[in-house]
Amino acid sequence: MKGKKLLISLLAAVALVAVMVAPVMAATDTTEITGDVPVILELTAPSAIAFGDMDLGLNTATSIPPDGEVKCNNPTGYTLTVEDTKTTDKGHMTVGANTLDSPLLITIGDLTDSDVTVSRTVATTAAGSEGIYPLSATQIVKATDTVATGYTITLTLTLTANNP
């Protein structure tokens, strides 16, 4: 029995020395962390714009408050194109055979009004023009325009990122 205890003690001592002398086991691994900064290019056009009663008069302009917006973070800017797809009286509000003399004007942010008599670029921003820009519309009603109810125009707005 005494020999068994001695043998167990000796084995325990050898095991302890082996653990202390053995190199520490370690494991290493790597990981890659990725992320994206995507180009944000969003166009929110109002579903409908209602000027309500437009005053007939000398170049009276009726504007609507900004209701749509362009959101962009493209470092090379963006281009907003507005198109009236009618085949006649492009860019003009019409009702039946009546057409308002002045084209509808579209404004984005604080950029100058642009008429939409043809498919055209309304706004092109330069590099670094990141932000949110409101869209608004203006219609000039001249004293010579025909009084009528229901003048309309349908526009297609297209937002594209400028190429680097």
C-alpha positions in Angstrom: 0.0 0.0 0.0 2.9 2.2 0.9 4.4 1.5 -2.5 1.2 2.4 -4.3 1.0 5.8 -2.6 4.7 6.4 -3.5 4.0 5.4 -7.1 1.0 7.7 -7.3 2.9 10.6 -5.7 5.8 10.0 -8.1 3.4 10.0 -11.2 1.7 13.1 -9.9 5.1 14.9 -9.6 6.2 13.8 -13.1 2.9 15.0 -14.5 3.2 18.3 -12.8 6.8 18.8 -14.1 5.6 17.8 -17.6 2.9 20.4 -17.5 5.2 23.1 -16.3 7.9 22.4 -18.8 5.6 21.8 -21.8 5.1 24.8 -24.1 1.8 26.7 -23.7 -0.5 25.8 -26.5 -2.1 28.8 -28.3 -4.3 29.2 -31.4 -4.4 32.2 -33.7 -6.8 33.2 -36.4 -7.6 36.3 -38.5 -10.8 38.0 -39.5 -11.5 40.6 -42.1 -13.8 43.5 -41.3 -15.6 45.1 -44.3 -18.0 47.9 -44.8 -19.6 49.8 -47.6 -20.4 53.4 -48.1 -23.0 53.1 -50.9 -24.1 55.9 -53.1 -27.4 57.2 -52.0 -29.5 58.4 -54.8 -33.2 58.9 -53.9 -35.9 60.8 -55.6 -39.2 61.5 -53.9 -41.6 63.1 -56.3 -44.9 64.4 -55.0 -47.7 62.0 -56.0 -49.7 65.1 -57.1 -49.2 68.8 -57.1 -52.2 71.0 -56.8 -51.8 74.8 -57.5 -55.5 75.3 -56.7 -56.8 78.6 -58.2 -54.2 80.3 -60.2 -54.6 84.1 -60.6 -55.0 85.4 -64.1 -52.8 88.5 -64.5 -49.7 90.0 -65.7 -47.1 87.3 -65.3 -48.5 86.1 -62.0 -46.4 83.2 -60.7 -48.1 80.6 -58.6 -45.6 78.4 -56.7 -46.1 75.4 -54.5 -44.0 74.8 -51.5 -41.3 72.1 -51.7 -43.0 68.7 -51.5 -40.6 66.4 -53.2 -36.9 66.0 -52.6 -33.7 64.6 -54.0 -31.3 62.9 -51.6 -27.7 62.2 -52.8 -24.3 61.5 -51.5 -22.6 60.7 -54.8 -19.2 62.4 -54.7 -19.5 63.3 -58.4 -23.0 64.8 -58.0 -26.2 63.9 -59.8 -28.4 64.9 -62.7 -32.2 65.4 -62.4 -34.0 65.2 -65.7 -37.7 66.3 -66.1 -39.7 65.2 -69.1 -43.2 66.0 -70.3 -44.1 63.0 -72.5 -46.9 64.7 -74.4 -46.3 65.0 -78.1 -47.7 68.5 -78.4 -47.5 71.6 -76.1 -44.5 70.0 -74.2 -43.9 71.6 -70.8 -47.1 73.5 -70.8 -50.2 72.9 -68.6 -53.2 72.1 -70.8 -56.9 71.5 -70.6 -58.7 70.4 -73.8 -57.6 72.8 -76.6 -56.4 75.4 -74.1 -52.7 75.7 -73.3 -51.1 78.1 -70.8 -48.6 80.3 -72.6 -45.7 79.9 -70.1 -44.1 76.5 -69.5 -44.1 75.0 -66.0 -40.9 75.7 -64.1 -39.2 73.2 -61.8 -36.8 74.2 -59.1 -34.5 72.0 -57.1 -33.0 73.4 -53.9 -31.9 76.9 -54.6 -31.0 76.3 -58.3 -32.6 78.4 -60.9 -36.0 77.6 -62.3 -35.9 75.4 -65.4 -38.8 75.0 -67.8 -39.7 71.6 -69.0 -40.6 72.3 -72.7 -38.3 69.4 -73.7 -36.7 66.6 -71.9 -33.9 68.4 -70.1 -31.5 68.4 -67.3 -33.0 70.5 -64.5 -30.1 70.3 -62.1 -26.6 68.9 -62.2 -24.5 69.2 -59.1 -20.8 69.2 -58.8 -18.6 66.9 -56.8 -19.2 66.9 -53.1 -22.8 68.2 -53.4 -24.1 65.9 -50.8 -27.4 66.6 -49.2 -31.2 66.7 -49.5 -32.7 69.2 -52.0 -36.4 70.2 -52.1 -38.3 70.1 -55.4 -40.9 72.7 -56.2 -42.9 74.0 -59.2 -44.0 77.4 -60.5 -46.5 78.3 -63.1 -46.8 81.7 -64.6 -50.3 82.6 -65.7 -50.4 85.6 -68.1 -53.3 88.0 -68.6 -53.8 86.6 -72.1 -54.2 82.9 -70.9 -57.6 81.3 -71.3 -59.7 81.0 -68.2 -60.5 77.3 -67.7 -60.8 74.6 -65.0 -58.5 71.6 -64.9 -55.2 72.5 -66.4 -52.8 69.6 -66.0 -49.4 68.3 -66.9 -47.7 65.0 -66.2 -44.0 64.9 -65.8 -41.4 62.1 -65.6 -38.5 62.8 -63.2 -35.3 60.8 -63.6 -32.4 61.0 -61.1 -29.0 59.6 -62.2 -25.6 59.7 -60.6 -22.9 61.6 -62.4 -20.0 59.5 -63.6 -16.6 60.1 -61.9 
